[in-house]
């Protein structure tokens, strides 16, 4: 197994120093004030270079406080994503199958990084995390917004020996695994079919799965997870203005390190992938039903072939959404769901 620190670990694969903005971010991550002069001396650059790095952080969406005679600080402390810290918290069963864990300061999309690589060997995984993404994607090409340090941007690849049955339900199983990890940190969340994690009706995160498989033989899945950690009020308001009420771990009072949460997520997801290969959705069905945010709710379902309205009645053993409509119970294996306003 190899732990690659990438651009957050001093130098990237090409040996180039990580961006100055990443170095300044790491220094400010303790939540204390640091003067421009102290930062310049510690990083062996000019004060002007520090100012430009702070401007780059702000352009990327990070809130940086600047107070005369005190310096710069981030509004909340939070350690940067760190590969050795994550690996040290993984149980031996998980470390044995993670052949590579890389952390990046910036990338377009962590899913894209893994899609550009060859499949890992059967029963093994590669993991990529980034402090922020310039083209983070949700389902149907939607943009995922998060500033540096504001989210957990994680992707992992996994190769099945052959395409598992009911592979379309894998996202539901992964959702249950993520809930189990969050529960270890004291947070109870819900699941919204097919791929959203909610807290009190607001979106906390989402899952995006991409498949690379042959007609017969191994199948590699790239599992992307975006989890809001500390977006800040301005960005939360911006997201809400798009009609997508969101929340983050900071807003719900969870102050656990992102590295701790990532380790828990990887532990549960890697075990879940082995369980899914053997038994498909069955080991996860009760966990999903207990956390189902839509059950008994009036919904609109939108699919490429049309729309339907009715009351959500949970999911079946194959992961399909069941909706009781005026024409009987209909089964949906894909689509977008919106909750209808209470009349």
ZIJO-V45276 format. One record per run of one state. SS is the DSSP state (H for helix, E for strand, C for the rest). FROM is the first residue (numbers start at 0). TO is the last residue. Records with the same first field share a line. If there is no record, write none. Layout:
# ZIJO-V45276
SS->FROM-TO + FROM-TO
This chain:
# ZIJO-V45276
C->0-0 + 4-4 + 8-9 + 11-15 + 17-18 + 28-32 + 34-34 + 43-45 + 59-62 + 67-69 + 74-81 + 89-90 + 95-96 + 107-108 + 115-123 + 133-135 + 137-137 + 141-141 + 143-149 + 160-165 + 184-188 + 192-194 + 199-200 + 213-217 + 228-231 + 241-244 + 246-256 + 279-280 + 292-296 + 303-304 + 315-319 + 325-326 + 332-334 + 339-342
E->1-3 + 10-10 + 16-16 + 33-33 + 63-66 + 70-73 + 97-106 + 124-132 + 136-136 + 142-142 + 150-159 + 189-191 + 195-198 + 201-212 + 218-227 + 245-245 + 291-291 + 297-302 + 305-314 + 320-324 + 327-331 + 335-338
H->5-7 + 19-27 + 35-42 + 46-58 + 82-88 + 91-94 + 109-114 + 138-140 + 166-183 + 232-240 + 257-278 + 281-290
